[in-house]
């Protein structure tokens, strides 16, 4: 006898609490195998394909594409345990995987759709309400084609709980269905497709009903009672409430939800401003020699080196000299935590917005190695394939806002880090060089730091060392 398994949105790690459905990879009535990807979701950090740990027939999907779901809410239900229709070698019903989102590494299973048989009223296709479950009638009808395994699920005289345990039918007189003040999360406790169809036809939201059947199962009598109650309320005259006056200055304004990546950025930057007493210092530096050194490096044999990679190498050298800035503050313990490794984050602009990939152990890489890794992460960011691990764990951030054509900025620290270096555009400007006025390539460097971890002397020393390396790249050779 098949059992209905519920698959919930798993914890994708890195402190993520919600994800948005981008694209369903399976339909109701489709046969899936263990660890087959069933949905593509977008978290605030990355796009992830989520595999299902169960094999069987999809009987319901929860949420439209574009719906944002919290971790732990249902994604879909799968009818398992029908050996006559499963693929060879898929006798197990569950993979047992805990780290959902990455699967077992097996090749993707071939998808196979079970076409539903036409009932008395014709084929029934999937139907979903916004943010709610998909109509289970198509899944149940398709499952009936599996050697009659679901023939007992559509009768009015019997019911089945979502755990697969068969219950005897409820008496004809049903308890009163209680409307809730807000729609709960979780699966709708209803199995019979006849009940779902009746609810659709009368516009009854099954999530607002409390079932009178075993384990709260919603029966036909519950829906009929809800329909009668709605008709009675419609017949009762209600005094019209005055329409609320629009707020001053907001009439016709467009409202954009702070969710997904934008929401996480807003929360993180707000927290940075609330918790970190930051200060900013800046200096103009002559980058002419740095540009010349890069041209000479790229003219030689070997991998090309980007300008951002050279700046990253300068940062790692400076952080080695000033370890107070490669740190974080433990507010609960009231301690400054100096971090042993330098994991360098760098800002990258994508279609989804600004993301900060992290180069692990940047202090162990040379300029060529930094250039290759930053190029890989940038490409993955633009393709939307960065993993949550690629976007977390940074200890210091390098922000090259010069690509936007601006000279300077006051960066906001990427909480919980202690500092950020901002780099403006490199532009020809009049500059006094060796006692004479000349046109040189000048860049403004802005440095924001957490005043709790150090004083101005340390921050100024860090920034001055960076500027010296930009103006005279030979200075960097002393630390290589």
C-alpha positions as CSV (number, residue, x, y, z in Angstrom):
1,X,0.0,0.0,0.0
2,X,1.5,3.3,-1.0
3,X,2.4,5.9,1.7
4,X,2.3,9.6,1.3
5,X,5.6,11.2,2.3
6,X,5.9,15.0,2.9
7,X,9.1,16.7,1.9
8,X,9.8,20.0,3.5
9,X,12.1,22.8,2.5
10,X,15.4,21.8,4.2
11,X,17.9,24.0,6.0
12,X,20.3,25.1,3.3
13,X,22.9,26.1,5.8
14,X,24.7,29.4,6.5
15,X,21.9,30.8,8.6
16,X,19.4,31.0,5.8
17,X,15.8,31.0,7.0
18,X,13.8,31.2,3.7
19,X,14.0,30.6,0.0
20,X,12.0,31.7,-3.1
21,X,10.7,29.1,-5.6
22,X,12.3,29.9,-9.0
23,X,11.3,26.9,-11.1
24,X,9.5,23.6,-10.4
25,X,11.4,20.7,-12.0
26,X,8.6,18.2,-11.6
27,X,4.8,18.2,-12.1
28,X,2.0,16.7,-10.1
29,X,1.6,13.1,-11.2
30,X,5.2,12.7,-12.3
31,X,7.4,9.8,-11.1
32,X,10.5,10.9,-9.3
33,X,13.5,8.9,-8.0
34,X,15.4,9.2,-4.8
35,X,17.6,12.4,-4.8
36,X,16.2,13.7,-8.1
37,X,16.2,17.5,-8.1
38,X,12.5,18.6,-7.9
39,X,12.7,22.4,-7.5
40,X,15.1,25.3,-8.0
41,X,15.1,27.8,-5.2
42,X,16.9,31.1,-4.8
43,X,18.1,32.0,-1.4
44,X,19.6,35.4,-0.4
45,X,23.0,33.9,-1.3
46,X,22.7,31.5,-4.2
47,X,20.5,29.5,-6.6
48,X,20.1,25.9,-5.4
49,X,18.5,22.8,-6.9
50,X,16.8,20.8,-4.1
51,X,16.6,17.0,-4.5
52,X,13.8,15.0,-2.9
53,X,14.9,12.2,-0.6
54,X,11.9,10.1,-1.6
55,X,11.1,8.1,-4.7
56,X,7.5,7.7,-6.0
57,X,4.7,9.8,-7.5
58,X,4.4,13.5,-6.8
59,X,0.9,14.0,-5.4
60,X,1.0,17.7,-4.5
61,X,3.3,20.8,-4.8
62,X,3.2,23.7,-2.4
63,X,3.7,27.2,-3.7
64,X,3.7,28.9,-7.0
65,X,6.9,30.0,-8.7
66,X,7.9,33.3,-7.1
67,X,6.5,32.3,-3.7
68,X,8.9,32.8,-0.7
69,X,8.8,29.9,1.7
70,X,10.4,29.6,5.2
71,X,12.7,26.7,6.0
72,X,10.6,23.8,7.3
73,X,7.5,24.5,5.2
74,X,6.2,21.8,2.8
75,X,7.5,21.6,-0.7
76,X,5.7,18.6,-2.1
77,X,4.2,15.2,-1.2
78,X,5.3,11.9,-2.7
79,X,3.4,8.6,-2.8
80,X,6.0,5.9,-2.1
81,X,5.9,2.2,-1.9
82,X,4.3,1.2,-5.2
83,X,6.8,-1.3,-6.5
84,X,4.9,-2.1,-9.7
85,X,5.6,1.3,-11.1
86,X,9.0,2.3,-9.7
87,X,12.1,2.2,-11.9
88,X,14.4,-0.8,-11.6
89,X,16.8,-0.4,-8.7
90,X,14.7,2.1,-6.8
91,X,13.3,-0.3,-4.2
92,X,14.3,2.0,-1.4
93,X,11.9,4.8,-0.5
94,X,14.3,7.3,0.9
95,X,17.9,8.2,0.6
96,X,18.2,9.2,4.2
97,X,20.3,12.2,3.2
98,X,20.4,15.1,5.7
99,X,22.3,17.6,3.6
100,X,19.5,18.2,1.2
101,X,20.4,20.6,-1.6
102,X,23.4,18.7,-2.9
103,X,22.1,15.1,-3.2
104,X,24.3,12.0,-3.2
105,X,26.2,12.8,-6.3
106,X,24.4,10.2,-8.4
107,X,23.5,11.1,-12.0
108,X,20.1,12.8,-12.4
109,X,17.3,10.4,-12.8
110,X,15.2,10.2,-15.9
111,X,11.8,11.8,-15.3
112,X,8.7,9.9,-16.3
113,X,5.2,11.2,-16.2
114,X,2.2,9.0,-15.4
115,X,-0.7,10.3,-17.4
116,X,-3.9,10.5,-15.3
117,X,-6.9,8.4,-16.3
118,X,-10.0,10.3,-17.2
119,X,-12.6,10.2,-14.4
120,X,-16.3,10.8,-14.7
121,X,-15.7,14.4,-15.2
122,X,-12.7,14.1,-17.5
123,X,-9.0,14.5,-16.7
124,X,-8.1,16.7,-13.8
125,X,-5.0,18.9,-14.1
126,X,-2.9,20.5,-11.3
127,X,-4.3,23.6,-9.9
128,X,-2.7,25.7,-7.2
129,X,-3.6,28.7,-5.2
130,X,-1.0,31.4,-4.7
131,X,1.3,30.3,-1.9
132,X,-0.8,27.2,-1.3
133,X,-0.6,23.5,-2.2
134,X,-1.2,22.2,-5.7
135,X,-4.4,20.5,-6.4
136,X,-3.9,16.9,-5.4
137,X,-6.6,15.5,-7.6
138,X,-4.3,15.1,-10.6
139,X,-1.7,13.3,-8.4
140,X,-4.3,11.1,-6.9
141,X,-5.8,10.2,-10.3
142,X,-2.4,9.5,-11.7
143,X,-1.6,7.3,-8.7
144,X,-4.8,5.3,-9.3
145,X,-3.2,4.1,-12.6
146,X,-0.4,2.5,-10.5
147,X,-2.1,-0.9,-10.3
148,X,-5.1,0.6,-8.4
149,X,-2.9,1.5,-5.4
150,X,-4.8,4.7,-4.7
151,X,-8.3,3.2,-5.3
152,X,-9.1,3.6,-1.6
153,X,-8.2,7.2,-1.5
154,X,-11.1,8.6,-3.4
155,X,-14.1,7.0,-1.8
156,X,-16.4,9.0,0.5
157,X,-16.6,6.2,3.1
158,X,-13.0,6.1,4.0
159,X,-10.1,8.5,4.6
160,X,-6.4,8.4,4.9
161,X,-4.1,10.5,7.1
162,X,-1.0,12.1,5.6
163,X,1.1,9.4,7.3
164,X,-0.5,6.7,5.2
165,X,-2.5,5.1,8.0
166,X,-6.0,4.1,6.9
167,X,-8.9,5.3,9.0
168,X,-12.6,4.3,9.0
169,X,-15.0,6.8,7.5
170,X,-16.5,9.4,9.7
171,X,-20.3,9.5,10.5
172,X,-22.6,11.5,8.3
173,X,-22.9,14.2,10.9
174,X,-19.7,16.2,10.9
175,X,-18.4,18.6,13.5
176,X,-18.5,22.3,12.8
177,X,-15.5,23.5,10.7
178,X,-13.8,26.3,12.4
179,X,-12.4,29.2,10.3
180,X,-9.0,30.3,11.5
181,X,-7.9,33.9,11.6
182,X,-4.8,33.2,9.5
183,X,-3.9,30.5,7.1
184,X,-1.5,28.0,8.7
185,X,1.6,26.7,7.0
186,X,1.9,23.0,6.3
187,X,0.0,20.5,4.2
188,X,-3.8,20.6,3.9
189,X,-5.1,17.6,5.8
190,X,-7.3,16.3,3.0
191,X,-6.9,13.2,0.8
192,X,-10.1,12.8,-1.3
193,X,-9.9,14.6,-4.6
194,X,-13.7,14.9,-4.5
195,X,-13.3,17.1,-1.4
196,X,-10.7,19.3,-3.1
197,X,-12.9,19.6,-6.2
198,X,-15.9,20.7,-4.1
199,X,-13.8,23.2,-2.3
200,X,-12.5,24.7,-5.6
201,X,-16.0,24.9,-7.1
202,X,-17.3,26.9,-4.1
203,X,-14.2,29.0,-3.5
204,X,-13.5,27.4,-0.1
205,X,-9.9,27.7,1.2
206,X,-9.1,24.4,2.7
207,X,-6.4,25.9,4.9
208,X,-9.0,27.8,6.9
209,X,-10.9,24.7,7.9
210,X,-10.5,22.4,10.8
211,X,-11.4,18.8,9.8
212,X,-13.8,16.6,11.8
213,X,-12.2,13.4,10.5
214,X,-9.4,11.3,12.2
215,X,-6.3,13.4,12.9
216,X,-8.1,16.5,11.7
217,X,-8.8,15.2,8.2
218,X,-11.1,17.5,6.2
219,X,-14.2,15.6,5.0
220,X,-16.9,16.4,2.5
221,X,-19.3,17.4,5.3
222,X,-16.8,20.0,6.6
223,X,-16.7,21.7,3.1
224,X,-20.5,21.7,2.9
225,X,-20.8,23.3,6.3
226,X,-18.3,26.0,5.3
227,X,-20.3,26.7,2.1
228,X,-23.5,27.1,4.1
229,X,-21.8,29.3,6.6
230,X,-20.4,31.6,3.8
231,X,-23.9,31.8,2.3
232,X,-25.4,32.8,5.6
233,X,-22.7,35.5,6.1
234,X,-23.4,36.9,2.6
235,X,-27.1,37.1,3.4
236,X,-26.5,39.2,6.5
237,X,-26.2,42.9,5.9
238,X,-23.1,44.5,7.1
239,X,-22.5,48.2,7.5
240,X,-19.9,49.4,5.1
241,X,-16.7,50.6,6.7
242,X,-15.4,53.9,5.6
243,X,-12.5,53.6,3.1
244,X,-9.2,54.5,4.8
245,X,-7.7,57.7,3.6
246,X,-4.4,57.3,1.8
247,X,-1.3,58.2,3.7
248,X,0.0,61.7,2.9
249,X,2.6,61.6,0.1
250,X,2.3,57.9,-0.6
251,X,-0.7,57.8,-2.9
252,X,0.2,56.0,-6.1
253,X,3.7,55.1,-4.7
254,X,5.3,51.8,-5.8
255,X,6.1,49.4,-2.9
256,X,8.9,47.0,-3.4
257,X,9.2,44.1,-0.8
258,X,12.6,43.9,1.0
259,X,13.1,40.2,0.4
260,X,15.6,37.9,-1.0
261,X,19.1,39.3,-1.7
262,X,17.8,42.9,-1.3
263,X,16.3,42.1,2.1
264,X,19.5,40.4,3.4
265,X,21.6,43.4,2.2
266,X,19.3,45.8,4.0
267,X,19.3,43.8,7.2
268,X,23.1,43.3,7.2
269,X,23.9,47.0,6.4
270,X,21.4,48.2,9.0
271,X,22.9,45.9,11.6
272,X,26.4,47.2,10.6
273,X,25.4,50.8,11.2
274,X,23.6,49.9,14.5
275,X,26.4,47.8,16.0
276,X,29.7,49.0,14.6
277,X,31.1,52.4,15.5
278,X,32.8,52.9,12.2
279,X,35.2,55.6,11.0
280,X,36.6,56.4,7.6
281,X,39.9,57.8,6.4
282,X,41.1,58.2,2.8
283,X,44.1,59.1,0.8
284,X,44.9,59.9,-2.9
285,X,47.6,57.7,-4.4
286,X,49.6,57.8,-7.6
287,X,48.8,54.5,-9.3
288,X,50.9,55.1,-12.4
289,X,53.7,52.7,-11.4
290,X,51.2,50.0,-10.4
291,X,49.7,50.1,-13.8
292,X,53.1,49.9,-15.4
293,X,54.1,46.9,-13.2
294,X,50.9,45.1,-14.3
295,X,51.6,45.7,-18.0
296,X,55.1,44.3,-17.5
297,X,53.8,41.2,-15.7
298,X,51.2,40.5,-18.4
299,X,53.7,41.0,-21.2
300,X,55.8,38.1,-19.8
301,X,54.8,34.5,-20.2
302,X,52.3,33.1,-17.8
303,X,48.8,33.7,-16.6
304,X,47.4,37.3,-16.8
305,X,47.0,39.2,-13.6
306,X,44.1,41.6,-13.0
307,X,44.4,45.0,-11.4
308,X,41.9,43.8,-8.7
309,X,44.1,40.8,-7.9
310,X,47.1,43.1,-7.4
311,X,45.1,45.3,-5.0
312,X,44.0,42.1,-3.2
313,X,47.6,41.0,-2.8
314,X,48.4,44.4,-1.4
315,X,45.6,44.0,1.1
316,X,46.7,40.6,2.3
317,X,50.2,41.9,2.8
318,X,48.8,44.9,4.8
319,X,46.6,42.7,6.9
320,X,49.6,40.6,7.8
321,X,51.3,43.7,9.1
322,X,48.2,45.0,10.8
323,X,46.4,41.8,12.1
324,X,44.1,43.9,14.4
325,X,42.0,44.6,11.2
326,X,41.6,41.0,10.3
327,X,39.3,40.5,13.2
328,X,35.7,40.5,14.6
329,X,34.1,41.6,17.8
330,X,32.3,39.1,20.1
331,X,29.9,41.5,21.7
332,X,28.5,38.9,24.2
333,X,32.0,37.9,25.4
334,X,33.2,41.5,25.1
335,X,36.3,40.3,23.2
336,X,38.2,41.1,20.0
337,X,38.8,37.9,18.0
338,X,41.8,38.0,15.8
339,X,41.3,35.6,13.0
340,X,44.2,33.3,11.9
341,X,43.4,33.2,8.1
342,X,42.6,35.9,5.6
343,X,39.4,35.2,3.7
344,X,39.1,38.1,1.3
345,X,35.7,39.1,0.1
346,X,35.3,41.3,-3.0
347,X,32.3,43.1,-4.3
348,X,30.9,41.8,-7.6
349,X,27.9,43.4,-9.5
350,X,25.4,40.9,-11.0
351,X,21.9,41.0,-12.4
352,X,20.6,39.9,-8.9
353,X,22.4,42.8,-7.3
354,X,25.7,43.2,-5.5
355,X,27.2,40.1,-4.0
356,X,30.5,39.5,-2.2
357,X,32.2,36.2,-3.1
358,X,35.0,35.1,-0.7
359,X,38.5,34.0,-1.7
360,X,39.5,31.4,0.9
361,X,43.0,31.6,2.4
362,X,43.9,34.6,0.3
363,X,47.1,35.2,2.2
364,X,48.4,31.9,0.8
365,X,47.9,32.9,-2.8
366,X,50.1,35.0,-5.1
367,X,48.8,37.6,-7.5
368,X,48.3,35.0,-10.3
369,X,46.4,32.7,-8.0
370,X,44.2,35.5,-6.7
371,X,43.5,36.6,-10.2
372,X,42.4,33.1,-11.3
373,X,40.2,32.5,-8.2
374,X,38.6,36.0,-8.4
375,X,37.8,35.4,-12.1
376,X,36.2,32.1,-11.3
377,X,34.0,33.5,-8.5
378,X,33.0,36.5,-10.6
379,X,31.8,34.2,-13.4
380,X,29.9,32.0,-11.0
381,X,28.3,35.1,-9.5
382,X,27.1,36.4,-12.8
383,X,25.8,32.9,-13.7
384,X,24.0,32.6,-10.4
385,X,25.8,29.4,-9.5
386,X,27.6,30.5,-6.3
387,X,27.1,28.3,-3.3
388,X,26.3,29.7,0.1
389,X,29.8,28.7,1.2
390,X,31.2,31.0,-1.6
391,X,29.5,34.0,-0.1
392,X,30.2,33.6,3.6
393,X,33.0,33.5,6.1
394,X,34.9,36.6,4.9
395,X,37.3,38.4,7.2
396,X,38.0,41.5,5.2
397,X,36.3,43.1,2.1
398,X,37.8,44.8,-0.9
399,X,35.3,47.0,-2.8
400,X,36.3,48.4,-6.2
401,X,33.5,50.9,-6.8
402,X,35.7,52.7,-9.4
403,X,34.2,50.5,-12.0
404,X,31.1,52.7,-11.7
405,X,33.1,55.8,-12.6
406,X,33.1,57.3,-9.1
407,X,36.2,58.7,-7.3
408,X,35.4,58.1,-3.7
409,X,32.9,56.6,-1.2
410,X,32.5,55.8,2.5
411,X,32.1,52.0,2.6
412,X,29.8,50.3,5.1
413,X,31.6,47.5,6.9
414,X,30.4,44.0,5.9
415,X,29.2,42.8,9.3
416,X,30.7,41.1,11.3
417,X,34.1,42.0,9.7
418,X,36.1,44.9,11.1
419,X,37.2,46.8,8.0
420,X,36.7,47.4,4.3
421,X,39.0,49.0,1.7
422,X,37.3,51.0,-1.1
423,X,39.0,51.8,-4.4
424,X,37.8,54.6,-6.7
425,X,38.4,55.0,-10.4
426,X,42.0,55.5,-11.6
427,X,41.9,58.6,-13.7
428,X,44.6,61.0,-15.2
429,X,45.0,64.1,-12.9
430,X,47.5,66.8,-12.4
431,X,50.0,65.6,-9.8
432,X,53.3,66.8,-8.4
433,X,55.8,64.1,-9.3
434,X,59.5,64.4,-8.4
435,X,59.0,68.1,-7.7
436,X,57.3,68.9,-11.0
437,X,53.7,69.1,-12.1
438,X,52.8,66.1,-14.3
439,X,49.7,64.2,-15.4
440,X,49.6,61.0,-13.4
441,X,47.0,58.2,-12.9
442,X,45.5,58.9,-9.5
443,X,43.2,56.8,-7.4
444,X,41.4,57.6,-4.1
445,X,41.6,54.9,-1.4
446,X,38.9,54.9,1.3
447,X,39.3,52.8,4.4
448,X,36.4,52.2,6.9
449,X,37.2,50.4,10.1
450,X,35.6,49.3,13.4
451,X,36.9,51.8,16.0
452,X,36.5,49.1,18.7
453,X,39.3,46.9,17.3
454,X,41.9,49.7,16.8
455,X,42.6,53.4,17.0
456,X,43.3,55.8,14.2
457,X,47.0,55.1,14.2
458,X,46.6,51.5,13.2
459,X,44.0,52.3,10.6
460,X,46.2,55.1,9.2
461,X,49.2,52.8,9.2
462,X,47.3,50.2,7.2
463,X,46.0,52.7,4.6
464,X,49.4,54.4,4.2
465,X,51.1,51.0,3.6
466,X,48.5,50.2,0.9
467,X,49.0,53.6,-0.7
468,X,52.8,53.1,-0.6
469,X,52.5,49.7,-2.4
470,X,50.2,51.3,-5.0
471,X,52.7,54.2,-5.6
472,X,55.8,52.0,-5.4
473,X,55.1,48.3,-6.1
474,X,58.6,47.5,-5.1
475,X,57.6,48.1,-1.5
476,X,55.4,45.0,-1.7
477,X,58.5,42.9,-2.6
478,X,59.7,43.2,1.0
479,X,56.7,41.3,2.3
480,X,56.7,38.5,-0.4
